[in-house]
Amino acid sequence: MITDGGLGYDVAGTGDPALVFVHGWSSDRTYLEPQFRHFADSHRVVALDLRGHGSSRPGPTYNCDALADDVLAVAAHAGLARPIIVGHSLGGLVALTCAARPGAVAAAVLVDPAPMLPRGQGYFTRFLPDVVADTDGSWRAAFAGRLFGPHDTVRRDETLTAVRAVPLPVAVGGWRAIAEFDGAAVLPRVDGPVLLITAGEPEAGVAERLGDVTLGRTVGAGHFLQLEVPDQVNAMIARWLDVQH
């Protein structure tokens, strides 16, 4: 489906709470397909392409507030009231931005989210000029390659090709959104519970800034854990949903 604003999304299933899946930097909605398909058996589910990605039209800006506007616009177009936002990587920051808007969503699930605080964001600030100059996509592909675990195979080659194909303004905008995300301001304003699933140690200082957070960690996968070990990720989300609701 396509919203009036040119945002593409898929919708399936029935049941509450509804879940909205938000992909990460230079990805598209298929990067959460294992979760979309799994939870469609028991929930209303939506997976969208953020502006400039997949089937969605580009926009003038790509900061997390603008991307959160997209997510909530799609949720409204699909007829969802206060869904749970499930975000991977950059999508995790977008999920938090949605959750910081009073009454907008019921909860947030962060799947190996991008850095939220200055210490972790330093990498993105430092290498922003390299992304801006990366006209052939080689720097971005090399960066994406380092996100995979040593034994990860699912969509690895496809991802490196896809990252290079993302229009440079879109890639730069998403990279800048991570570098400029104000986690110190957003995290304390999050309204509702949060499930934080990571492939490694969670970012220092994040859990302490959230009022209601549950931590989970996968085994044997890198940053694209939702593709590499979907059974682990899906089981944690499902159990958390059972406990919450």
C-alpha positions as CSV (number, residue, x, y, z in Angstrom):
1,M,0.0,0.0,0.0
2,I,1.0,3.6,-0.5
3,T,0.0,6.6,1.7
4,D,-1.0,10.0,0.3
5,G,2.5,11.1,1.3
6,G,4.1,8.4,-0.9
7,L,5.2,6.0,1.8
8,G,5.1,2.3,0.9
9,Y,4.1,-0.3,3.4
10,D,2.8,-3.9,3.8
11,V,0.0,-4.8,6.2
12,A,-1.2,-8.3,7.3
13,G,-2.8,-10.2,10.2
14,T,-5.2,-9.4,12.9
15,G,-5.0,-9.0,16.7
16,D,-3.8,-6.6,19.3
17,P,-1.4,-5.1,20.1
18,A,-0.6,-4.0,16.5
19,L,3.1,-3.9,15.6
20,V,4.9,-1.5,13.2
21,F,8.3,-2.6,11.9
22,V,10.8,0.0,11.1
23,H,14.0,-0.8,9.2
24,G,17.5,0.6,9.7
25,W,20.0,2.8,7.8
26,S,20.1,2.1,4.0
27,S,17.7,-0.8,4.3
28,D,14.1,-1.4,3.5
29,R,11.0,-3.1,5.0
30,T,12.2,-6.6,3.9
31,Y,14.9,-6.5,6.6
32,L,12.2,-7.2,9.2
33,E,10.3,-9.8,7.1
34,P,11.0,-12.7,9.5
35,Q,9.4,-10.8,12.3
36,F,6.5,-9.5,10.0
37,R,5.6,-13.0,8.9
38,H,5.9,-14.5,12.3
39,F,3.8,-12.0,14.2
40,A,1.2,-11.7,11.4
41,D,-0.2,-15.0,12.7
42,S,-1.4,-13.3,15.9
43,H,-1.2,-9.6,15.5
44,R,-2.0,-6.8,13.0
45,V,1.4,-6.0,11.6
46,V,2.8,-3.2,9.4
47,A,6.2,-2.9,7.8
48,L,7.1,0.3,6.0
49,D,9.8,1.8,3.9
50,L,11.1,5.0,5.4
51,R,11.3,8.0,3.1
52,G,13.8,7.6,0.3
53,H,14.0,3.8,0.8
54,G,12.4,1.0,-1.1
55,S,9.1,2.1,-2.6
56,S,8.8,5.3,-0.6
57,R,9.4,8.8,-2.0
58,P,12.3,10.8,-0.8
59,G,11.8,13.7,1.5
60,P,13.6,17.0,2.2
61,T,15.1,15.8,5.5
62,Y,15.9,12.5,7.2
63,N,16.2,13.4,10.9
64,C,14.6,11.1,13.4
65,D,11.6,13.5,14.0
66,A,10.8,13.4,10.3
67,L,11.2,9.6,10.1
68,A,8.9,9.3,13.2
69,D,6.4,11.4,11.4
70,D,6.5,8.8,8.6
71,V,6.0,5.9,10.9
72,L,3.0,7.5,12.6
73,A,1.5,8.6,9.3
74,V,1.7,5.0,8.1
75,A,0.2,3.7,11.3
76,A,-2.7,6.1,11.0
77,H,-3.2,5.2,7.3
78,A,-3.4,1.6,8.3
79,G,-5.9,2.4,11.0
80,L,-3.7,1.5,14.0
81,A,-4.2,3.2,17.3
82,R,-1.2,3.4,19.6
83,P,0.8,0.5,18.1
84,I,4.1,-1.0,19.3
85,I,7.0,0.2,17.2
86,V,9.7,-2.3,16.5
87,G,12.8,-0.7,15.1
88,H,16.2,-2.1,13.9
89,S,19.3,0.0,13.9
90,L,18.4,3.6,12.9
91,G,14.8,2.3,13.2
92,G,15.3,1.9,16.9
93,L,16.0,5.6,17.3
94,V,12.9,6.3,15.3
95,A,10.9,4.0,17.5
96,L,12.2,5.9,20.6
97,T,11.3,9.2,19.0
98,C,7.7,7.9,18.4
99,A,7.6,6.6,22.0
100,A,8.7,10.0,23.4
101,R,5.6,11.6,21.9
102,P,2.9,11.4,24.6
103,G,0.2,9.0,23.8
104,A,1.5,8.2,20.3
105,V,2.4,4.6,20.8
106,A,2.0,1.8,23.4
107,A,5.7,0.7,23.6
108,A,8.9,0.3,21.7
109,V,11.1,-2.7,20.8
110,L,14.7,-1.8,19.9
111,V,16.5,-4.4,17.8
112,D,20.3,-3.7,18.0
113,P,19.6,0.0,17.8
114,A,22.1,2.6,16.5
115,P,24.1,4.5,19.2
116,M,22.0,7.0,21.2
117,L,24.5,8.8,23.3
118,P,27.5,11.0,22.4
119,R,30.2,8.4,23.2
120,G,28.8,5.9,20.7
121,Q,27.7,8.5,18.2
122,G,31.3,9.8,17.9
123,Y,32.0,7.3,15.1
124,F,29.1,8.6,13.1
125,T,30.1,12.2,13.6
126,R,33.7,11.5,12.8
127,F,33.0,9.7,9.5
128,L,30.2,11.8,8.2
129,P,32.5,13.5,5.7
130,D,33.5,10.1,4.4
131,V,29.8,9.2,3.8
132,V,29.2,12.6,2.1
133,A,32.1,11.9,-0.3
134,D,31.1,8.3,-1.0
135,T,29.7,8.7,-4.5
136,D,30.4,5.1,-5.5
137,G,29.1,3.5,-2.3
138,S,32.3,1.7,-1.6
139,W,32.9,3.3,1.9
140,R,29.3,2.6,2.9
141,A,29.5,-1.1,1.7
142,A,32.8,-1.6,3.7
143,F,31.1,-0.1,6.8
144,A,28.1,-2.4,6.4
145,G,30.3,-5.4,5.9
146,R,31.8,-4.8,9.4
147,L,28.4,-5.1,11.0
148,F,28.0,-8.8,10.2
149,G,29.3,-11.4,12.7
150,P,32.0,-13.7,11.6
151,H,29.6,-16.5,10.9
152,D,26.7,-14.5,9.5
153,T,25.6,-15.4,6.0
154,V,21.9,-14.3,5.6
155,R,21.6,-11.6,2.9
156,R,25.2,-10.6,3.5
157,D,26.2,-10.1,-0.2
158,E,22.8,-8.7,-1.0
159,T,23.1,-6.1,1.8
160,L,26.5,-4.9,0.7
161,T,25.1,-4.4,-2.9
162,A,21.9,-2.7,-1.6
163,V,23.8,-0.2,0.6
164,R,25.8,1.0,-2.4
165,A,22.6,1.5,-4.3
166,V,20.8,3.8,-1.8
167,P,20.8,7.4,-3.2
168,L,23.7,9.3,-1.5
169,P,21.4,12.0,-0.1
170,V,19.3,9.4,1.6
171,A,22.4,7.6,3.0
172,V,23.9,10.9,4.3
173,G,20.6,11.9,5.8
174,G,20.2,8.7,7.7
175,W,23.8,8.7,8.9
176,R,23.4,12.3,10.1
177,A,20.2,11.3,11.9
178,I,22.2,8.9,14.0
179,A,25.0,11.3,14.6
180,E,22.6,14.0,15.7
181,F,20.0,12.0,17.7
182,D,19.7,13.5,21.2
183,G,19.3,10.4,23.3
184,A,19.9,12.3,26.6
185,A,16.8,14.3,25.8
186,V,14.7,11.6,24.2
187,L,15.2,8.6,26.5
188,P,13.8,10.1,29.7
189,R,10.6,11.2,27.8
190,V,9.8,7.7,26.5
191,D,6.2,6.9,27.4
192,G,5.7,3.2,28.0
193,P,7.8,0.0,28.2
194,V,10.8,-0.7,26.1
195,L,12.4,-4.1,25.0
196,L,16.0,-3.6,24.1
197,I,17.5,-6.6,22.2
198,T,21.2,-6.4,21.3
199,A,23.8,-8.6,19.7
200,G,26.5,-7.5,22.2
201,E,26.6,-5.5,25.3
202,P,23.9,-2.8,25.3
203,E,25.2,0.8,25.0
204,A,26.3,2.2,28.4
205,G,23.9,4.6,29.9
206,V,20.9,3.8,27.8
207,A,19.0,1.4,30.2
208,E,19.6,3.8,33.1
209,R,17.7,6.6,31.2
210,L,14.6,4.5,30.5
211,G,11.9,4.1,33.1
212,D,10.7,0.6,32.1
213,V,13.2,-1.4,30.1
214,T,13.7,-5.2,29.6
215,L,17.1,-6.3,28.2
216,G,17.6,-9.2,25.8
217,R,20.7,-10.5,24.0
218,T,21.1,-12.9,21.1
219,V,23.8,-15.5,20.6
220,G,25.8,-16.1,17.4
221,A,24.8,-13.1,15.3
222,G,26.0,-9.6,14.5
223,H,24.0,-6.4,13.8
224,F,21.5,-8.1,11.5
225,L,20.4,-10.5,14.2
226,Q,16.8,-10.2,13.1
227,L,17.7,-12.0,9.9
228,E,20.5,-14.3,11.2
229,V,18.8,-15.6,14.3
230,P,15.1,-14.7,13.9
231,D,13.9,-17.5,16.2
232,Q,15.8,-15.9,19.1
233,V,14.6,-12.4,18.3
234,N,11.0,-13.5,17.7
235,A,10.9,-15.6,20.9
236,M,12.1,-12.7,23.0
237,I,9.6,-10.3,21.5
238,A,6.7,-12.8,21.9
239,R,7.5,-13.5,25.5
240,W,7.8,-9.8,26.3
241,L,4.5,-9.1,24.6
242,D,2.9,-11.9,26.7
243,V,4.3,-10.4,29.9
244,Q,3.3,-6.9,29.0
245,H,-0.2,-7.7,27.9
